[in-house]
Amino acid sequence: MANHKSALKRARQSVVRHARNSINKTKVKNTVKKALSTIGGPQEESALALKKAMSMLHKAASKGTLHPRNAARRISRLSQHIFKGQTES
């Protein structure tokens, strides 16, 4: 455990950031799963779910929870899955 005042503060900040990041990651995972589950359904529903998932991924990247390129890659792959599923049905 940290002994210096500044190290104690950093340890407290780390706990708070970890909690915040895990909440954001869980929200992202849930919205992405929901978007993937709409594949094969109505196109409007899929588009709406994709838009919401993109928003959550961008938000997580802007907050520093995800790296911006990680979010961009996930958005790209998710949109490819959804549009591929729309063209097949």
DRENFILO-274896 format. One line per 8 residues: number of its first residue (from 1); their letters; for each residue x, y, z of C-alpha. Coordinates in Angstrom, 2 decimals, decimal comma. Layout:
NUM> A> X/Y/Z | ... .
This chain:
1> MANHKSAL> 0,00/0,00/0,00 | 1,09/3,54/-0,67 | 2,61/5,61/2,13 | 3,04/9,09/0,67 | 0,15/11,49/0,60 | 0,25/11,84/-3,18 | 0,46/8,05/-3,64 | -2,56/7,55/-1,37 .
9> KRARQSVV> -4,52/10,05/-3,45 | -3,51/8,31/-6,68 | -4,65/4,99/-5,20 | -8,06/6,50/-4,36 | -8,36/7,98/-7,85 | -7,45/4,64/-9,37 | -10,30/2,90/-7,53 | -12,82/5,53/-8,69 .
17> RHARNSIN> -11,59/5,40/-12,30 | -11,68/1,59/-12,33 | -15,30/1,62/-11,17 | -16,27/4,24/-13,76 | -14,46/2,42/-16,58 | -16,04/-0,93/-15,74 | -19,51/0,64/-15,77 | -18,84/2,20/-19,17 .
25> KTKVKNTV> -17,43/-1,05/-20,58 | -20,49/-2,96/-19,38 | -22,80/-0,43/-21,05 | -20,85/-0,74/-24,30 | -20,95/-4,56/-24,21 | -24,70/-4,60/-23,56 | -25,53/-2,17/-26,38 | -23,28/-4,05/-28,83 .
33> KKALSTIG> -24,94/-7,37/-27,88 | -28,35/-5,78/-28,34 | -27,32/-4,46/-31,77 | -26,01/-7,87/-32,82 | -29,24/-9,52/-31,70 | -31,24/-7,36/-34,14 | -29,50/-8,92/-37,16 | -32,07/-10,59/-39,35 .
41> GPQEESAL> -34,90/-8,50/-37,93 | -36,48/-5,30/-39,22 | -33,97/-2,98/-40,87 | -35,18/0,10/-38,94 | -34,64/-1,69/-35,62 | -31,13/-2,74/-36,64 | -30,24/0,77/-37,78 | -31,49/2,25/-34,50 .
49> ALKKAMSM> -29,55/-0,31/-32,43 | -26,40/0,34/-34,50 | -26,75/4,09/-33,98 | -27,08/3,62/-30,21 | -24,09/1,26/-30,10 | -21,99/3,69/-32,14 | -22,91/6,46/-29,74 | -21,91/4,39/-26,71 .
57> LHKAASKG> -18,60/3,40/-28,32 | -17,78/7,01/-29,23 | -18,69/8,13/-25,72 | -16,47/5,47/-24,13 | -13,60/6,53/-26,39 | -14,05/10,21/-25,56 | -14,02/9,44/-21,82 | -10,82/7,41/-22,18 .
65> TLHPRNAA> -12,39/4,07/-21,28 | -11,59/2,71/-24,74 | -8,85/3,73/-27,11 | -10,29/5,74/-30,03 | -8,97/3,28/-32,61 | -10,45/0,38/-30,63 | -13,84/2,08/-30,72 | -13,50/2,82/-34,44 .
73> RRISRLSQ> -12,58/-0,81/-35,18 | -15,54/-2,11/-33,17 | -17,93/0,29/-34,92 | -16,61/-0,77/-38,32 | -16,97/-4,48/-37,58 | -20,39/-4,07/-36,00 | -21,73/-2,11/-38,96 | -20,31/-4,72/-41,36 .
81> HIFKGQTE> -22,10/-7,49/-39,44 | -25,38/-5,63/-39,39 | -25,33/-4,58/-43,05 | -24,23/-8,07/-44,14 | -27,14/-9,53/-42,17 | -29,55/-7,09/-43,82 | -28,49/-7,97/-47,36 | -28,77/-11,72/-46,80 .
89> S> -32,34/-11,66/-45,48 .
